[in-house]
Amino acid sequence: MKAKKPQNIRRFKTPENCPFCVADKIPDYKDYKYLEKYISDRSKIYGSVRTGTCAKHQRMLTKAIKRARHLGLLPFKPSM
C-alpha cells in the first residue's frame, strides 16, 4: 500500500510563457527595479519553475542580478 502525499502543499501559479520572450526583452543589470521581482524577501533568486522563464533567459537573469549586486544596486542579504 502506497503512502498518500499531504494535500496541504502550497502551490503558486507559474506563467505559461517566458516573460522575457513575450516582451522581446533582455534582462539587464541597470534595470534593477524590474529585477527585484525575481528576488525573494530573503534576497534569493527565484528559480525558473517559479518565475516561468526559459533556460536561456534564466541564465541571463542570474548574471544580471549578480552584476547588480556587485555594483550595489541590489542587496546580497536582506536588510533588517
C-alpha positions in Angstrom: 0.0 0.0 0.0 1.4 3.4 -1.0 1.6 6.3 1.4 -0.5 9.3 0.5 1.0 12.7 -0.2 -0.1 15.5 2.0 -2.8 17.6 0.5 -2.0 21.0 2.1 1.0 21.8 -0.1 1.2 25.5 -1.1 1.2 26.0 -4.8 2.0 29.0 -6.9 0.8 29.9 -10.3 3.6 29.8 -12.9 3.3 31.8 -16.1 2.8 29.8 -19.3 5.3 31.7 -21.4 8.7 33.3 -20.6 8.0 36.9 -19.7 11.2 38.0 -21.5 10.4 36.1 -24.7 6.9 37.6 -24.8 8.1 41.2 -24.2 11.1 40.7 -26.5 13.3 42.0 -23.7 16.7 41.0 -22.3 17.4 41.0 -18.5 19.7 44.0 -17.8 21.6 44.8 -14.6 20.8 48.5 -15.0 17.1 47.9 -14.7 17.3 46.8 -11.1 13.8 47.8 -10.2 12.5 45.1 -12.7 15.0 42.6 -11.4 13.6 42.9 -7.8 10.6 40.9 -9.0 12.8 37.9 -9.4 14.3 38.0 -5.9 12.7 36.8 -2.7 12.4 38.8 0.5 15.5 36.8 1.7 17.4 38.1 -1.4 17.4 34.7 -3.1 17.0 34.3 -6.8 13.8 32.6 -7.7 14.1 29.5 -10.0 12.7 29.2 -13.5 9.9 26.9 -12.2 8.6 29.8 -10.1 9.2 32.7 -12.5 8.3 30.9 -15.7 11.4 32.0 -17.6 13.0 29.8 -20.2 16.5 28.4 -19.5 18.3 30.9 -21.7 16.7 33.9 -20.0 17.1 32.4 -16.6 20.9 32.2 -17.1 20.9 35.8 -18.3 18.7 36.9 -15.4 21.0 35.3 -12.9 24.0 37.1 -14.4 22.2 40.4 -14.4 21.2 40.0 -10.7 24.7 39.1 -9.7 26.1 42.1 -11.6 23.6 44.4 -10.0 24.5 43.0 -6.6 28.2 43.6 -7.3 27.6 47.2 -8.2 25.5 47.7 -5.0 22.1 48.1 -6.8 20.6 45.0 -5.2 21.3 43.6 -1.8 23.3 40.4 -1.1 21.5 39.9 2.2 18.0 41.1 3.4 18.1 44.4 5.1 17.0 44.4 8.7 
